[in-house]
Amino acid sequence: MTRRRLVAGNWKMNGTGADLDEVTAIAAAAAACSAVDVALCLPATLIERAAKAAPGLAIGGQDVHAADKGAHTGCVSAAMLVDAGATLTIVGHSERRAGQGESDTEVKAKAEAALAAGLAVILCVGESDAVREAGDALRQVAIQLDRSLPGAIDEPSQFSIAYEPIWAVGTGKVAGIAEIGEMHSALRGRLVAAFGAAGEGVRILYGGSVKPDNAREIFAVDDVDGALVGGASLKRSDFETIIQAAR
């Protein structure tokens, strides 16, 4: 099955109003490469301004709360993201799972809430260095995926998985090509088992120190349908090279 590639930038806790020029520059680069879907997941404080400054670019959140509203100080609901102009959100990023103690059950609830509100979802899974060294990566990530998946997906193109080996996030390390291929193939199998034919339409992204100099090689791997990019998405020059590699 042919799936459009998706390159999504995750700015993490970076970016203020002074960086909106970089957002519009990335939007221009994305518009010049119409064969690839491009998105930026920004801090909540920037979403509305970015959506207005770059109306042709998909702007997303980096997390979402599972509840519609309520006594959840500091959290953002799916409806709030939509209201601010977001069209997608990340859920289950390794930095939230580790730093905020998010469980698979919580990630599943967040994904379901976002999808119900009309947001596209990028759901992250990945293993630690210790799990990889123990030779248990495939089994552990499969369990994590199965427990985090929403109960159903109506539109496969609105739901993506990002495989991000935790030991490669922000470290400069990158999983080997064979390791990426093996994991993405296994994830595809789990998606088909969960959703049937619709599982073939779900994009699987690679995340973990994706950079201009390694993107082309990563995109050449079977079942790699794009990338979730961290630090290299902060500058148009780097991010544009990755977008072009995806094309």
C-alpha angles and dihedrals in degrees: 000000000000113000124185111244119247123204111188125183121213110200092185112191094345132104141058134188088284088069097058090099087063089051092053091046090053089048089056091049090050092050090054090056103051094164090073129060110230129192139172121211105203140181110282091247091063102042099090095043092046093048089054095043095048107027093168095056124083107243120195145179126246095225141358136203118243094226123082091225141324145103098340105127114209095009130119125219127216090250090054091052091050090047090053092053102263120146099185144017141202118236130187099016110178092241090059094043091052102032099037098031095238114178128214088251091056092047091052091051091050092050092050093048092050094048091048089054092053097257122137112236135218107195115196128213132168147139135251124245090254092054091047092049090050090056092241100111099110094049096044095047091047090054091047091050095047092051094045100047119109115244093252142358120214097189116029093199089063093058127065137172120219115203106205117171101216092222090060098049109110093340101099089241118123128197113249118262091248091050092050092048093048093050096044091050090051091048091051089054092052092049092052090047090052101039107017115216090355088066089068090062096053112103119230114207128193118227127181123098095332107179139171092263097053104030098091093053092048093049090053091066117102114258093016101128098175141309144275102220126198123179095006090062093065094078126051093219094058097036093048091055090054091048090051090049090054090055 
